[in-house]
Amino acid sequence: MKADVVFVNGEVLKVDEHHSIQEAVAVKENFIAAVGSNDDIKSYIGEKTEVIDLQGKSLVPGFIDSHVHLTIYGTNLLGVSCIESHIDSLEDIFYDLRMKVKETPKGKWVRAWGFDQHEIDEKRFPTREELDEISREHPILVIRTCNHMCVANSKALELADINNHTPDPEGGIIERDADGQLTGKLIENAHMQMFKVAGYSSEELSKSMKLASDAFIKEGITSIHDAGAYGKGSETLRIMQQAVGNKDIRVRVYAIMGSLTNSHDFVQQMVQEGKVTGLGNDNFKLGPVKLFTDGSSTGPTIATREPYTSDANNSGIIYYSQEDLDHYLGNAHKEGFQITAHAQGDRAIEMLLDCIEKAVKEHPRSNHRHRIEHAGIASPDLQQRMKELEIIPIPNPVFIYVNGDVYKQYYGDRVNVMYPARDYQELGIVAAFGSDAPVTFVNPLLGIHAAVNRKSKSGQNVGEQQRVDVLEALRCYTVNGAFASFDEKRKGSIEAGKLADLVVLSDSLLTIDPAKIKDLGVEMTMIDGKVLFKNEQLVYTGGGSR
């Protein structure tokens, strides 16, 4: 058998159970045909075989981002970005919003994303009055980077039927000033509910999904676990499935059945319709049902067992009572679903563990692979329960790099057990990494960098005892992600018979200075045996152009 593509002279990181390293790989159609030395793979080279000389660069399995918001990432690209290099102040954001208003028909939504009060000169949120000065004829939202809160102008509040007398929703806050007047700031479930009226059209969603998929592929991401979007979950799921079918989305999708708006309604709908976890194929498959239990780690609104180090009177927000959590997720477990929830604080994690323990006890099921999204402050007692219940945590090491400084301020010594990759490894807990983009950067190499170094972008150590080596970090971004979606026999490592989802890096992942891992780039991304992104510097020594 002659291969379609052969990679030679590389650092092939197989990510198998032995952390094996080889030199060459042969690809036939959409599968890996063989892995071995250059000499082993020579026999697979024919007249039409494309041969790619890796010149010592790393060839790794396609990255699997186990928690990312594809739709929100894409729709953000349609709005005003608050993370551009020229943004230093609120006035810089207001200028860009004014420019967006000029090109937007009256009555249509104007949205800004990626706002972080810590990153601007004023160190505060904008006000409703400031947004009203930009436009009273356009509904305007400035959405915080965590996607757990926003500031709305008067027009947006009017459309959402929010006024000075509107009660706070359960699990949310409609902020008011000392005189009882709306500030425009909506926190947690109040923010989520805004998207009942601030959602996107089907055309906007389709366009955004393609933009996001293309961006992910350039980062070497070949599979995602999509963690949901605003609005009606079933509608987003339908559009996403169609986008995969017509190849607008080219990354493989494991669709978590959760919505940022009324997630329990979506969970109940999926359970009633019987669309159980695992339905689908290699390109699109239904994942777990998901709820939100608490808030944002940088808000901060996560639910903690002890008050925040920065605020002795605050220990966060809980979305559901224990009884409701047990009902919604317990019923889904009973019906055969994988279950998960957003749980950042240790109090929220404990509630989710109690829920899963009760569900598994009442309706025993082996190999359920229930998950915890984020599992931010994972104390040793909670880790031990994860191990006993065979739960898969989905930590976000890139948060340590981006948010490490404020984590130390908000949570003190608890940073030593935030996203604790080393503890998980030593306990034998399978943890799969996710970026949570667009909350922060989608780049998996930055996530690996953060897991290996445990330093914030300012250079502070943040729970350095949780550092892992580069091969373990790579495992958490590849085969562990495949395990979390029941796909470890199909993808996640470079082994014969698995899907040909492969990534070429710009240098050797093993020999580069660990402090420079974040500077590595992606030179080629292959999905299903097809090269969907490549850098022209790659050296082809045989066959035709790909």
N, C-alpha and C positions, 0 to 999 in steps of 0.2 A: 504494500500500500504506500502510495506517495502522498505526502502532505500538501495542503494548500499553502500553509505558512509554516516556516521554521524559524525559531529564535535561537541564535548561537552566541557563544562567548559572553554569557551573562552571569549575573548573580541571581539565580532563580530561587526565590524564597517560597518553598512549597507550602508552608504553613500546615504541614501534616502533623501527626502526633509526635514525631521525632524532631520537629523543626529542621527538616532536611534542607540542604542547599545543593543545587545542581547547576549545570551550565546551559542546558538547551531544552527546548520544548517544541514538539510538533503538533500542529493543529490541522484537523481534517473536518471540513464542513463546520459544524458548530460545537464540536467536541475536542477536548484535549486527547490526542492520539498516543503520545508518549512523552516521558520526561526522563532526562538522563544527562550523560556527558555529551560533549560534541561528537565523539566517536559513536556513541550509542545512537544518535539521532541522524547520522549521515545517511543511513539507508532510506530515510523518509524523504530525501531531497530528490526531486525529479526535474525534468526540463521546465515544467510550469510552476514549480514551487517558488514562492517568494521567500527569500532568506533575509532575515533582519539581523545584522550584526549589532549586538547590544553593547559591545566595547566595555564590558565590565559593569554596566549599569544594572540596577535591580529590576527584575521582572517579578511582579507580585500579583496575587489574586485581585480581581476587581474589588474595590472598596465597597462595603455594605454599610450604609448609614442607617442605623437601626432606630433613629428617631429624627425625622425631618419633616417640615411642613411644605410640601411641594407647591401647593396652591397658593399659600400665603407668600412664599418666596417669589413666585411668579407675579402675583398681583402687586406686590411691593414695587416691582420693576415698572409698573404702570403709573406709580405715584411719585411724590416728592421724597427724595432721600435725605435723611438727616445725618447721614454718616459720610457725606462727601468731604473731601479735604478742605474745602473753603468754609465749612461750617464751624464757626467758633462761638457764635452767640445766637440768642433768640432772634435778633434782627436779621441775621443771615438766613435763618429758616423762614422768617416772615417775608423776606424779599423773594425767595423761591416760591413760596405759596402765592404771592401776588402775581408772579409770572404765570403760574399754573392757572390761577383764576382767569387771567386774560384770555387763555386759549380754551377755557371750559365753558360750555353753554350754561346760562343761568339756570339754577335749580339742580344742576348735576353735582355729584359729590367730588370734593377735592380732599385727598388724603395724603398725609405725610407719615412716614414710617421710620423706625430706627431711632426715635428720639431717646436720649439718655441725659437726664439733668446733670449727671456727674461730669459730662464731657463738654459742657458749655460754660461760658464765663459767668453767667448769672446763677448757676447752680440751682435752678428752680424750673418748675413747669410754666408754660404759657398760661394765660388766663382766658376765660371766655370773652371778656371785653377786648383783649388784644386780637383775638381771632375775628371778632365782630368787625373790628376796624378794617380787616382785610376784605371781608365780604359778609353782608347780611342776606345776600341773595343766593349764595352757594352754601350748602351744608359742608362744614370743614371739620375734619378730625386730625389730630396729631397723636399718633399711636406710639406708646412707649416701646422700646426695643424688646421687652419681655412679652409683648402681646397680651398683657394682663391688665392694662389700664390705658386710658387715653384722655385727651382734653377735647371737648366739643364746643363749637360756637352755638349761638342761640338758634340758628336755623336748624342745625342738626338735632339739638335738644327738642325743638318744636316738632320735627318729623317723628322723633321717637316718643312723643307724648310725655316728655319729662318736664316737670315744673317744680316750683318750690315746695309743693305739697305731695309730690310723688314719694311713696315710701321706698326705702332701700329694699332691693330684692334679697332673697335669702342668699348668703354667700357673696354679697356685694355691697358697695357703698356709693351713693350719689353724694359727692362732697358739697358741703354748704359752708359759707363763711359765718362769722359771728352773728350776722344779722339774719341768717337763715336763707340767704340768697345763693343760687347755684353758682359755683365757681367754674363749672364746665368739666371738672375732673370726674371721671367715672372709673371705679376701682373694681377689679375682679368681675363678679357676675353682672354688675351694672354695665361694665364695658362690654362683656360678651353679648348682653341683650341688645346693645346698640346695633349689632349687626343683623338684627331682624329687619331693619330698614336701610342699613348701610352696606348691604351685600353687593355683589358684583353680578353682572349679566352673564348668561351662558356663553356669549361670545367672548367676554373679557376673561372668563375662567378658562376657556379653551386656549386662548392666546397665551395666557399666563403659564399654563401647564407646559406648553412647548418651550417657552423661554426658560423655565426652571430646569426642565429636562436637559436642554442643550448646555446650560451652565454647569449642571452636575457632571455631565460626561467629560467636560473639559477639566474637571477636578479629579477624574479617575474613578468616579462613583458609577458603579454598574447596577447596583440594586439599592432600593430604598424601602424603609418601613415608613409609610406616610402616616403622620400622626394627627391628621385631621385639619379642618379649616373652619372658618366662620360660616354661619348660615345653615341651611338645611343639609344635613349630612348625606342623605340619600341622593339628593340632586348632585352634589359634588362627586359622590361615588360614581354615579351614572356617567357624568361628563368625563371623569378620569378614565373609566373603563373604555369609553368610546375613543378617547385620545390615545390610549395604548393600542387599540385595534387599528386605528388609522395611522399609527407610527408617529404621531405628534409627540407622544411620550415614548422615548426609546430606552430609558432605564427600566429595569424590572421593578415591579411595584408589589409590595406586600401591604395591603390597605388596612390600616387599623380603623376599625369602625367606631369612630368617635368624632364628635363635633365640639368646637369651642362654644357653640350656642346650644344650650339645653341638651347636653350630652346624654342625659338619661332617656330623653325621648327617642333619640336615635338608637340607643342600646335596646330599648324595648321594641322598637320597630324591627330591628334586625332579628331579634329573638323570635318575635311573632311570625316573621316571614320565613324563618328556617334557613336563612343564608349563613350557614355555619362556617366557622374557621376552616380554611383549607380549600374552599371552593375556588376553582380557577386553574391556572396553568403556570408555566415558568415565567410568563410575561406579566400576568396580573392574577393575584390571588388574595382572597379575603383573609385578614388577620384576626387579632383579638378584638373584642369589644372594649371600649375605654370610657372611663369617667374622669372627671377632675375632682380631686379631694382638697387641694389647697392652692396657694398662690405662687408668686414669683420670688425667686431667691434674691433678686436685686431690688424688688419693689420697695422694701421687703414685705411680703405678705404670706410667706410660708408658715405652716402651722408647726410650732415647736413645743416640746414638753416643758422647757424652761424659757422664760422671756429672753428677748434679744439682748445681747451684750450692749448694744447701742441704745436700747430703750426698755427699761425695766417694766414698763406698763404695756408692752406689746408682745404677743406670742402668735400673731398671725390670724389667718382666716380659714375656716373649714367650710366646704361647700355642702356636705351632706352629713346627716346624723349617721351613727353606726348602723342603726336599724335600716335606713334607706340604702346605705352602701351595701349591706348584706342582702337586701332584697334585690336590687338591680343586678349586681354582679353575681350573687349566689344563684339566682335563677338562670343566668347565662351559663354559668359553670354546669349546672344541672342539665342543661340542654346540649352540652357538648362543646361549648365555645372555649377557646383560650380567653382569659380575662386579664385586664391590666387597668392601671389608673395612673394619672399624673399625681405623684406624691413626692414632695420635696423635703418638707420638714419631718423630724423624727416622730412627731405626734401623728401626722398624716400617714407616714409609713406604717406605724404601729396599728392604726385603724385598718389599713389595707391588709396587713398580715393577719389581723384578727378575722377579717372578712374571708380571706382565702382559707385560713385554717378551718373555720366553721364550714365553709362550702365543701372542702375536701373530706372532712369528717362525716358530713351528712350524706354526701354522694361521692364515694371514693372513685378515683380515676387515675390510672397510672399515666405517666408521660404527658401531663397536662401542659407543662411548660408555661405556667402563668408568669406574668411579668410585673415589674414595677418601673414605670417610666421616671427616670431621673434618680430617684432614691437618694436625694441630696445629702441629708445628714443621717448617715447610716451607722449608728452606734453599734458596738460589738454585740450587744444582746439582740439587736435587730438583724445583724448579719447572721448570727447563729440560727435564728428562726428562718431566714431565707434559705440557708443550707438544708435545714430539716424539712422544709416544705418544697424543696427543689424549685425555687423561684429564680427567674432570670432578671437581675437588675439591669437597667439600661442607663448607665452613668454618662455624663457629658464632660469629659476632661478638658475640653476647650474652654469651659466656663472658668476653670482655674486660671488660665492664661488671661482671659478677658476681664474677669470679675474678681480675681483673687484679692486685690487690695480692699474692696468694699466688703468682701466676705469676712476678712479679718476684723474689720470694723464692726460689722453687724453681729457676727457669731463667735468671735474670740477663738478660744482653743478648739471649738467644734470644727474648725477647718481641717483638723487632723483626721476626721472621719467623713469628710465630704467627698463623694465620688471615690470611694476608697479602693482603687484598683488592686493595690498590693494585698490588702486584706482578702479581697475576693479570690485572688489567685491562690493565696496560701490556704484558704478554706476549701478550695476546689469548687467554688461557685462560678458558674459560667456567666460572665458579664459581657454584654455587647455594647459597643460604644455608639453614641449618636451625637450629632452636632446641635440638634434643636434649631437649625437654621430655619428662618432668618432671624431668630433671636440673637444669634451670633454667626460667625463665619462657618461656611459649609466645608471648607478645606479639610479633608481627613488627615493630611500631613501635619496640619497645625494641631489637630486633636492628638495625634501620636506624639508630637513634640511636647505638648502639655502633659501627657501621661508619663513620659520619660523624665521630664525635667521638674515638673510641679513648681514652676515659677510663674508669677504674674508678669504682665507685659512691662511693668516697671522694674522687674528683677527681684521682687521679694519672693522668698521661699513661702509656699503655702501648703502645709501638710506634706513636707518632703519625704516623710516616712512611707508615703503611699506611692512613691515612684516605682515604675516597673521597667523592665528592659524592653528594648525596641521590638524584639520578636513577640513578646507577650502583648504589647500594645497593638502590633499588627494583627495578631490573632483576634483581639477584641474588635477590630474593624473589618474582619473578613469571616473566618469560619464560625466564630461565635455568633455573628449576626445571622449566618445561615442556620445555625442551630436554633436561634430564637424564632425562626419562621419555619422550622421543621424541614429545612432544605440542605442539611449538611452533607447528604449523599449526592446532591446535585451540583453544589457550588461552594465557594468559600476557601478552597485550596487548589493548588496546581497539581492535580493527580489525573492519571489516565482515566478516561470515561466521564469526567466531569465537564460541565459546560465551559466553553472557551470564553470566559470573561477574564480578561487580563489587562494589566497596566504596566507600562514602562515608565520608570522614574528617571529623573535627569542625572542621577548619580547613584552611588552605592549607599543604600540605607544602613548597611552594617558598618561601614568605615568612616562615614561622615561624622564630624564632631557633633555629639548629641545636642549641643546648644544651637546647631545650625539646621536641624531637621526641618524646621519651619521654612527654610529657604529653598528646600527641594521643590522641584516642579514635576509636572506630568508631561511626558513626551508622546504618549500614545495610550488610547483607551480602546479596547476591543470588547465588544459584547456579542455573544452568539457567533464567534468566529469572524465578525465583521469589524473592521477598523472604522470607528465613528469619529475619532479625533486623532490627529497626529501632528507632530512637529517635524518640519521638513529636514531637520538635522539628523533624523534617524537614517542609518546607513542600510540601503537595500543592496544585496549582492547577487540577487538572482530573481528570475521571473519578471512579471510586469508590475507596473505601478499600482498601488492599492489606495 
